[in-house]
Amino acid sequence: MPDRHYNMHVELRQLRYFIAVSEELNFTKAGWKLRVAQPALSRQVRQLEEEIGVQLFVRDRRSVKLTDPGRVFLEQARAVVGKASDALEMVRRAGRGEYGRVRIGIASGLASNVNRAVEAHLRQFPDVDLQCQDVFSTLQNEALRAGRIDVGFLRPPVDTKHLTSELLFEEPFLVFLSKSNPLAKRRKLRLKQIAGETLLLHERSVSTGVYDKTLELYKRSGIVPKMLHTNTGKYEEAGTLLVASGKGIYLEVGAVLSHPLLGSGIVAIPLDEPGAQIEVHIAWRKDENAPAVLAFLDSVQKVFKTSWKGQNNRRGQRTATVQ
């Protein structure tokens, strides 16, 4: 004969009814507490006993008492209802963007700016898991499309066919050179002053916008630089050693003047040339509807005090998701 308990069907409502009767030991009072008619409450409890095959209460005309199995079941029922309530609350919070995960890609030299948004968001939503990782600007486009990151802080180009992006701010170019270089004490530098220096360039594939803008600035000034391509960047130890030893200079953006490597024999000096700036964008997938991601985008907008063309649409997405 098959075991009927394998097909057991117990509803959370029945567990709540059972708990109320157990606490009141009176069906009428439990019905008032639950705002349920006493006959319907009695029927649900009887169905629960039939379903689990165990008598939970001893009833007579004067009293209602829990059986020994009933007392055991009460402890477990409270645990189940409590876990269900916790799960529902967590789902509601996730729907409001208060819980979940956001994977953030950060291009080289943008960490201090991104950190402003991260700190502001976590103050409001401390239970959101913000996972930050270093990803070169150009590589962020594919990482967003493939779903490896949810939000990217990057420099152009941006794949606007598949991604939505908004301008956050513009960064100035800086010249990274050895402290032993005679130009290291200058407050600003023109390209003609560094025309004889070897230009160190990271591969174009990792930051296409910065690479192209650098060469554009030289071209505008009528200077053909002596170039050396490297597999390292200005903030990496190998790149720092190249500059500190006088092998060349980096013309780059995203400098953090307090960066520890800038105390390792190199300095960063602003480049004083027309148009020596590059845009910094935030980007995300066009079909993004995860509440945690949309809430983080709202925080970024507030921190950078920008007006985004997609603001209304994004809020509409978020409202639809929560509902």
Secondary structure, 3 states (H helix, E strand, C coil): CCCHHHHCCCCHHHHHHHHHHHHHCCHHHHHHHHCCCHHHHHHHHHHHHHHHCCCCEEECCCCEEECHHHHHHHHHHHHHHHHHHHHHHHHHHHHCCCCEEEEEEECCCCHHHHHHHHHHHHHHCCCEEEEEEECCHHHHHHHHHCCCCCEEEECCCCCCCCEEEEEEEEEECEEEEECCCHHHHCCCECHHHCCCCEEEEECHHHCHHHHHHHHHHHHHCCCCCEEEEECCCCCCHHHHHHHHCCCCEEEECCCCCCCHHHHCCEEEEEECCCCCEEEEEEEEECCCCCHHHHHHHHHHHHHHCCCCCCHHHHHHHHHHHHC
